[in-house]
């Protein structure tokens, strides 16, 4: 690394990268011949930095960090030869819980709130991708683009990723999510939607939660028919659900007990609907049903996290990579960017306000990226104390961009092109009256 890059940007992006990664040296396979001009310890942060930028090539952005950068053609060749294990190892190393008890909104009664969900990224129609991935079939023909799936275990109160699994071999969200259960943190409460509210997933979640002393709260699928054991004092029920063999549904592998909460959710002047929740928190005194029902609504933070990742960080409809392996690298870099920005957001909040009240879009566009640019351009013109002062002022300014408390708002579920029983969405509208919950 050049003296310019080392002195200038170590106060900016690379300083944030060092705080996230620490002293990381990837294990590379032994190879003969001359060593690469740019080591992997510079390639990965350069790729991550590239994900933050709205315009420009990877070669240009790597040159902004390191003087000894690669041309765009050399970048493509190096990325194609990078082992995926480097990115998998790095994510396992650096994706860790960050919330402390100063961030009370990240906990519920001492339990760390985490959520599990997945999304898909659209891929460019290159021959390398189309020979590996098949486009989904829709009622109007094949989809426009092939898609790659990613599942993320998220620390809800900070939008901080704890683990990520990427479907490089076409795996489903279901399969990827099961892998992430092995990285569930201690004393956590896992939130999940209806995809995970089935006996097969609960069987895996129980094992993972028991191993680390955590619990789960899942929205139950309507298709499961439980066996009621008894009604608890608060009106909830202790039930048994059967875990059946995958290929032989008539074969029951085991029965296990969960607590079922049925709550009627609605707003004044609108028809309510019923929600079923399953949880491993069996005691109504330490885990009141209505509190858990309200808590489940925080799972929506995961959807907002994906929106930040797709629409505010990268801002492109398609991944820019031409192969599956480099597309997976691009997604891994995006996840690392989100972890880095979650840490910067937490640092800006400094325990004085909820982290998620610090505006993500404003600190990204008006503070973080400009601040790192000024630190780089100021090297050699400004002294190191002056550059440090710029950084301090930048974090103080971040605390000024505070969003108002969220409205009690919801939107009706519908699709523009109806499939099965979903109503067709003709005109968007939202409901902003207070939510009303009633145990069934």
Secondary structure, 3 states (H helix, E strand, C coil): CCHHHHHHHCCCHHHHHHHHHCCCCCCCCCCCCCCCCCCHHHHHHHHHHHHHCCCCCHHHHHHHHCCCCCCHHHHHHHHHHCCHHHHHHHHHHHCCCCCCCCCHHHEECCEEEEEEEEEEEECCCCHHHHCCCCCCEECCEECCCCEEEEEEEEECCCCEEEEEEECCCCCCHHHHHHHHHHHCCCCEEEEECHHHCCHHHHHHHHHHHHHHCCEEEEECCCCCCCEEEEECCCCCEEEEEEEECCCCCCCEEEEEEEEEEEEEEEECCCCCEEEEEEECCCCCCCCCHHHHHHHHHHHHHHHHHHHHHHHHHHCCCCCCCCCHHHHHHHHHHHHHHHHHHHHHHHHHHCCCCCHHHECHHHHHHHHHHHHHHHHHHCECCECHHHHHHHHHHHHHHHCCCECCCCCCCEECCCECCCCCCCCECCCCCEECCCEEEEEC
